[in-house]
Amino acid sequence: MRERRPRRRPSTGSDNRAKTLELHEERGISAGYMPSVMATWQVPGASRRPCAPVLLRSWRAQAHGRGTAGLDIDLGEDVELNPVLEHYLRSEQGIELDPEALAR
């Protein structure tokens, strides 16, 4: 019998903003990306279909007020191909993509 993992509560906008800010300030990592255009595919023998965002768009959240009631999200100009999906398609499926052409 497979062990069940406890379900995580859905994250809120303020949770995402806090984690994004923490990664930026403490590690210099820009982690604020909004997924766009989802891809799914079948893997023989897998119990469920993988799902991954194809394009990622930068974003920044600015809080005003308490909690998520006062949260503005500004979408950035930058759009990029999901590097993890690109790696999977190239290494596992032999598919080469042009990230710049897809991000236009």
MDTraj code that builds the backbone (N, CA, C; nanometers):
import mdtraj as md
import numpy as np

residues = "MET ARG GLU ARG ARG PRO ARG ARG ARG PRO SER THR GLY SER ASP ASN ARG ALA LYS THR LEU GLU LEU HIS GLU GLU ARG GLY ILE SER ALA GLY TYR MET PRO SER VAL MET ALA THR TRP GLN VAL PRO GLY ALA SER ARG ARG PRO CYS ALA PRO VAL LEU LEU ARG SER TRP ARG ALA GLN ALA HIS GLY ARG GLY THR ALA GLY LEU ASP ILE ASP LEU GLY GLU ASP VAL GLU LEU ASN PRO VAL LEU GLU HIS TYR LEU ARG SER GLU GLN GLY ILE GLU LEU ASP PRO GLU ALA LEU ALA ARG".split()
xyz = np.array([
    [0.0844, -0.1182, 0.0000],
    [0.0000, 0.0000, 0.0000],
    [0.0888, 0.1244, 0.0000],
    [0.0547, 0.2199, -0.0828],
    [0.1324, 0.3417, -0.0958],
    [0.0982, 0.4399, 0.0161],
    [0.2012, 0.4995, 0.0734],
    [0.1803, 0.5976, 0.1788],
    [0.1268, 0.7271, 0.1189],
    [0.0278, 0.7837, 0.1807],
    [-0.0299, 0.9091, 0.1321],
    [0.0398, 1.0272, 0.1982],
    [0.0686, 1.1252, 0.1171],
    [0.1264, 1.2488, 0.1695],
    [0.0137, 1.3397, 0.2151],
    [0.0367, 1.4131, 0.3237],
    [-0.0672, 1.5086, 0.3636],
    [-0.0797, 1.6179, 0.2584],
    [-0.2020, 1.6619, 0.2350],
    [-0.2246, 1.7677, 0.1359],
    [-0.1792, 1.9012, 0.1940],
    [-0.1117, 1.9762, 0.1078],
    [-0.0721, 2.1106, 0.1487],
    [-0.1878, 2.2041, 0.1238],
    [-0.2001, 2.3036, 0.2081],
    [-0.3035, 2.4032, 0.1846],
    [-0.2638, 2.4859, 0.0636],
    [-0.3597, 2.5320, -0.0130],
    [-0.3264, 2.6155, -0.1287],
    [-0.2541, 2.7420, -0.0836],
    [-0.1552, 2.7815, -0.1598],
    [-0.0823, 2.9024, -0.1233],
    [-0.1635, 3.0249, -0.1602],
    [-0.1398, 3.1315, -0.0883],
    [-0.2084, 3.2562, -0.1154],
    [-0.1134, 3.3512, -0.1859],
    [-0.1660, 3.4599, -0.2352],
    [-0.0824, 3.5601, -0.2996],
    [0.0246, 3.6124, -0.2063],
    [-0.0108, 3.6333, -0.0791],
    [0.0887, 3.6850, 0.0148],
    [0.1953, 3.5802, 0.0448],
    [0.1583, 3.4500, 0.0461],
    [0.2574, 3.3432, 0.0631],
    [0.3567, 3.3461, -0.0527],
    [0.3043, 3.3562, -0.1751],
    [0.3901, 3.3582, -0.2933],
    [0.4802, 3.4805, -0.2922],
    [0.4257, 3.5953, -0.2588],
    [0.5047, 3.7178, -0.2544],
    [0.6155, 3.7054, -0.1507],
    [0.5832, 3.6522, -0.0331],
    [0.6827, 3.6390, 0.0738],
    [0.7958, 3.5456, 0.0318],
    [0.7622, 3.4330, -0.0294],
    [0.8645, 3.3380, -0.0716],
    [0.9496, 3.3956, -0.1846],
    [0.8861, 3.4640, -0.2783],
    [0.9588, 3.5266, -0.3886],
    [1.0561, 3.6309, -0.3356],
    [1.0102, 3.7128, -0.2420],
    [1.0951, 3.8160, -0.1826],
    [1.2109, 3.7522, -0.1047],
    [1.1816, 3.6461, -0.0294],
    [1.2854, 3.5754, 0.0460],
    [1.3938, 3.5205, -0.0471],
    [1.3536, 3.4551, -0.1542],
    [1.4515, 3.3996, -0.2484],
    [1.5348, 3.5094, -0.3132],
    [1.4705, 3.6221, -0.3447],
    [1.5429, 3.7322, -0.4080],
    [1.6430, 3.7948, -0.3111],
    [1.5987, 3.8249, -0.1885],
    [1.6847, 3.8927, -0.0920],
    [1.7950, 3.8040, -0.0366],
    [1.7647, 3.6770, -0.0089],
    [1.8617, 3.5897, 0.0560],
    [1.9504, 3.5132, -0.0409],
    [1.9020, 3.4889, -0.1621],
    [1.9789, 3.4051, -0.2546],
    [1.9969, 3.4657, -0.3924],
    [1.9380, 3.5805, -0.4170],
    [1.9517, 3.6452, -0.5467],
    [1.8798, 3.5734, -0.6592],
    [1.7737, 3.4983, -0.6246],
    [1.6995, 3.4204, -0.7237],
    [1.5701, 3.4920, -0.7579],
    [1.5464, 3.5156, -0.8867],
    [1.4179, 3.5689, -0.9310],
    [1.3228, 3.4524, -0.9505],
    [1.2233, 3.4406, -0.8645],
    [1.1332, 3.3247, -0.8696],
    [0.9905, 3.3619, -0.9041],
    [0.9672, 3.4876, -0.9373],
    [0.8303, 3.5296, -0.9629],
    [0.7912, 3.5099, -1.1080],
    [0.7379, 3.3911, -1.1395],
    [0.6931, 3.3621, -1.2754],
    [0.5519, 3.3095, -1.2732],
    [0.4728, 3.3554, -1.3683],
    [0.3352, 3.3104, -1.3834],
    [0.3319, 3.2103, -1.4992],
    [0.2804, 3.0893, -1.4755],
    [0.2750, 2.9921, -1.5860],
    [0.1713, 3.0322, -1.6902],
    [0.2006, 2.9999, -1.8136],
    [0.1103, 3.0305, -1.9235],
    [0.1202, 2.9173, -2.0241],
    [0.0106, 2.8763, -2.0797],
    [0.0030, 2.7684, -2.1777],
    [0.0558, 2.6376, -2.1152],
    [-0.0352, 2.5540, -2.0723],
    [0.0026, 2.4273, -2.0086],
    [0.0084, 2.3143, -2.1112],
    [0.1052, 2.2258, -2.0920],
    [0.1194, 2.1079, -2.1780],
    [0.0979, 1.9822, -2.0948],
    [0.0284, 1.8858, -2.1520],
    [0.0151, 1.7535, -2.0907],
    [0.0503, 1.6510, -2.1969],
    [0.0941, 1.5345, -2.1535],
    [0.1290, 1.4271, -2.2455],
    [0.1181, 1.2950, -2.1714],
    [0.1214, 1.1886, -2.2470],
    [0.1119, 1.0564, -2.1859],
    [0.2492, 0.9925, -2.1785],
    [0.2728, 0.9248, -2.0678],
    [0.3945, 0.8465, -2.0498],
    [0.3490, 0.7028, -2.0266],
    [0.3888, 0.6099, -2.1154],
    [0.3465, 0.4706, -2.0976],
    [0.3821, 0.4174, -1.9586],
    [0.2840, 0.3579, -1.8932],
    [0.3048, 0.2992, -1.7618],
    [0.2885, 0.3963, -1.6463],
    [0.2749, 0.5239, -1.6734],
    [0.2585, 0.6224, -1.5664],
    [0.1141, 0.6222, -1.5176],
    [0.0951, 0.6442, -1.3890],
    [-0.0395, 0.6437, -1.3332],
    [-0.1166, 0.7717, -1.3635],
    [-0.0463, 0.8792, -1.3941],
    [-0.1140, 1.0023, -1.4323],
    [-0.0313, 1.0774, -1.5361],
    [-0.0985, 1.1656, -1.6074],
    [-0.0328, 1.2419, -1.7138],
    [0.0487, 1.3561, -1.6546],
    [0.1716, 1.3750, -1.7004],
    [0.2480, 1.4919, -1.6569],
    [0.1824, 1.6201, -1.7087],
    [0.2071, 1.7274, -1.6403],
    [0.1534, 1.8572, -1.6781],
    [0.2591, 1.9616, -1.6420],
    [0.2905, 2.0495, -1.7369],
    [0.3923, 2.1518, -1.7120],
    [0.3589, 2.2776, -1.7898],
    [0.3927, 2.3939, -1.7320],
    [0.3745, 2.5170, -1.8082],
    [0.4759, 2.5247, -1.9214],
    [0.4330, 2.5737, -2.0363],
    [0.5225, 2.5886, -2.1505],
    [0.5941, 2.7225, -2.1419],
    [0.5190, 2.8279, -2.1173],
    [0.5764, 2.9618, -2.1093],
    [0.5658, 3.0146, -1.9670],
    [0.6668, 3.0911, -1.9269],
    [0.6694, 3.1538, -1.7957],
    [0.6836, 3.3041, -1.8153],
    [0.6001, 3.3796, -1.7454],
    [0.6050, 3.5252, -1.7560],
    [0.6397, 3.5831, -1.6195],
    [0.7337, 3.6758, -1.6177],
    [0.7752, 3.7346, -1.4912],
    [0.6610, 3.8179, -1.4316],
    [0.6612, 3.8281, -1.2988],
    [0.5604, 3.9074, -1.2300],
    [0.6174, 3.9593, -1.0996],
    [0.5525, 4.0619, -1.0493],
    [0.5913, 4.1183, -0.9208],
    [0.4646, 4.1515, -0.8450],
    [0.4609, 4.1185, -0.7178],
    [0.3441, 4.1489, -0.6347],
    [0.3789, 4.2620, -0.5387],
    [0.2878, 4.3549, -0.5279],
    [0.3044, 4.4675, -0.4363],
    [0.1861, 4.4673, -0.3414],
    [0.2143, 4.4524, -0.2131],
    [0.1073, 4.4498, -0.1134],
    [0.0736, 4.5916, -0.0683],
    [-0.0539, 4.6144, -0.0484],
    [-0.0998, 4.7370, 0.0175],
    [-0.2170, 4.6964, 0.1044],
    [-0.2009, 4.7136, 0.2307],
    [-0.3013, 4.6657, 0.3249],
    [-0.2569, 4.5315, 0.3815],
    [-0.3479, 4.4657, 0.4477],
    [-0.3158, 4.3384, 0.5136],
    [-0.3675, 4.2195, 0.4346],
    [-0.2936, 4.1081, 0.4429],
    [-0.3366, 3.9846, 0.3772],
    [-0.3371, 3.9973, 0.2262],
    [-0.4261, 3.9229, 0.1631],
    [-0.4324, 3.9239, 0.0170],
    [-0.5332, 4.0239, -0.0368],
    [-0.6031, 4.0923, 0.0521],
    [-0.7049, 4.1875, 0.0063],
    [-0.6436, 4.3012, -0.0737],
    [-0.5228, 4.3412, -0.0397],
    [-0.4587, 4.4510, -0.1093],
    [-0.3332, 4.4065, -0.1804],
    [-0.3460, 4.3227, -0.2806],
    [-0.2299, 4.2691, -0.3509],
    [-0.2432, 4.3012, -0.4994],
    [-0.1504, 4.3827, -0.5499],
    [-0.1466, 4.4139, -0.6926],
    [-0.0391, 4.3279, -0.7577],
    [-0.0716, 4.2695, -0.8706],
    [0.0250, 4.1885, -0.9448],
    [0.0546, 4.2592, -1.0759],
    [0.1822, 4.2890, -1.0966],
    [0.2274, 4.3524, -1.2197],
    [0.2995, 4.2483, -1.3038],
    [0.2467, 4.2221, -1.4241],
    [0.3116, 4.1284, -1.5147],
    [0.4250, 4.1994, -1.5867],
    [0.5398, 4.1336, -1.5920],
    [0.6549, 4.1905, -1.6593],
    [0.6513, 4.1647, -1.8086],
    [0.7464, 4.2219, -1.8764],
    [0.7587, 4.2059, -2.0214],
    [0.8197, 4.0700, -2.0575],
    [0.9005, 4.0136, -1.9681],
    [0.9768, 3.8927, -1.9982],
    [0.8897, 3.7685, -2.0025],
    [0.8977, 3.6956, -2.1126],
    [0.8320, 3.5665, -2.1282],
    [0.9391, 3.4693, -2.1743],
    [0.9459, 3.3523, -2.1108],
    [1.0479, 3.2553, -2.1509],
    [0.9921, 3.1136, -2.1525],
    [1.0553, 3.0311, -2.2316],
    [1.0214, 2.8895, -2.2372],
    [1.0632, 2.8254, -2.1056],
    [0.9788, 2.7414, -2.0496],
    [1.0099, 2.6709, -1.9260],
    [1.1373, 2.5882, -1.9477],
    [1.2473, 2.6206, -1.8792],
    [1.3726, 2.5498, -1.9028],
    [1.3687, 2.4021, -1.8633],
    [1.2875, 2.3674, -1.7657],
    [1.2759, 2.2268, -1.7250],
    [1.2033, 2.1471, -1.8326],
    [1.0970, 2.2034, -1.8880],
    [1.0243, 2.1369, -1.9962],
    [1.1135, 2.1256, -2.1199],
    [1.1856, 2.2327, -2.1517],
    [1.2763, 2.2297, -2.2667],
    [1.3802, 2.1183, -2.2514],
    [1.4382, 2.1061, -2.1321],
    [1.5371, 2.0007, -2.1058],
    [1.4748, 1.8615, -2.1215],
    [1.3554, 1.8421, -2.0656],
    [1.2878, 1.7131, -2.0765],
    [1.2620, 1.6771, -2.2229],
    [1.2074, 1.7720, -2.2985],
    [1.1759, 1.7439, -2.4385],
    [1.3014, 1.7107, -2.5197],
    [1.4104, 1.7826, -2.4914],
    [1.5342, 1.7581, -2.5656],
    [1.5987, 1.6257, -2.5239],
    [1.6133, 1.6031, -2.3941],
    [1.6880, 1.4859, -2.3466],
    [1.6079, 1.3554, -2.3503],
    [1.4778, 1.3633, -2.3239],
    [1.3963, 1.2416, -2.3166],
    [1.3195, 1.2115, -2.4454],
    [1.2842, 1.3150, -2.5197],
    [1.2014, 1.2948, -2.6385],
    [1.2735, 1.3282, -2.7690],
    [1.3927, 1.3867, -2.7606],
    [1.4671, 1.4233, -2.8805],
    [1.4056, 1.5382, -2.9581],
    [1.3313, 1.6247, -2.8887],
    [1.2642, 1.7372, -2.9534],
    [1.3420, 1.8648, -2.9231],
    [1.3841, 1.9335, -3.0285],
    [1.4544, 2.0610, -3.0141],
    [1.3553, 2.1741, -3.0379],
    [1.3527, 2.2716, -2.9487],
    [1.2642, 2.3863, -2.9619],
    [1.3473, 2.5141, -2.9702],
    [1.2897, 2.6170, -3.0294],
    [1.3539, 2.7477, -3.0348],
    [1.2898, 2.8340, -2.9267],
    [1.3556, 2.8461, -2.8107],
    [1.2946, 2.9208, -2.6987],
    [1.2596, 3.0645, -2.7346],
    [1.3428, 3.1317, -2.8112],
    [1.3156, 3.2717, -2.8476],
    [1.1915, 3.2839, -2.9351],
    [1.1750, 3.1926, -3.0294],
    [1.0576, 3.1972, -3.1173],
    [0.9297, 3.1701, -3.0393],
    [0.9334, 3.0785, -2.9437],
    [0.8137, 3.0458, -2.8643],
    [0.7763, 3.1574, -2.7691],
    [0.8741, 3.2327, -2.7198],
    [0.8482, 3.3362, -2.6213],
    [0.7989, 3.4671, -2.6839],
    [0.7951, 3.4773, -2.8164],
    [0.7491, 3.6015, -2.8824],
    [0.6003, 3.6175, -2.8733],
])
top = md.Topology()
chain = top.add_chain()
for i, resn in enumerate(residues, 1):
    res = top.add_residue(resn, chain, resSeq=i)
    for name in ("N", "CA", "C"):
        top.add_atom(name, md.element.get_by_symbol(name[0]), res)
traj = md.Trajectory(xyz[None], top)
